[in-house]
Amino acid sequence: MFRWWRMTDLLGYTAAILATVAFVPQVTKTVRSRKTDDISVGMYILFCSGVALWLVYGLLVASGPLILSSFATLMLAGTVLVIKLKAGRSERKFMKP
């Protein structure tokens, strides 16, 4: 039989996997198409900042599920953010007279 701490870890890892996997379709689509017109740069900056803080918190409290999910989500969302920022930079260069 599982002990309580093992059940909470199982719950944490399950939540981490589901929340992180939710970003995979967006990242896949963005990486393949390089189209970011409908993506809010402000939202992704705030989101990545929040996830980075969760990662630091997870490290401070030594929470495996929180560290794993925060790191993976930050890498996925960060990929979309970098593509969006690069696309915005190239659009501004193109629009200059």
Buried (B, 14 or more C-beta within 10 A) or exposed (E): EEEEEEEEBEEBBEEBBEBBEEBEEBBEEBEEEEEBEEBEBEEBBEBBEBBBEBBEEBEEEEBEBBBBBBBBBBBBBBBBBEBBBEBEEEEEEEEEE
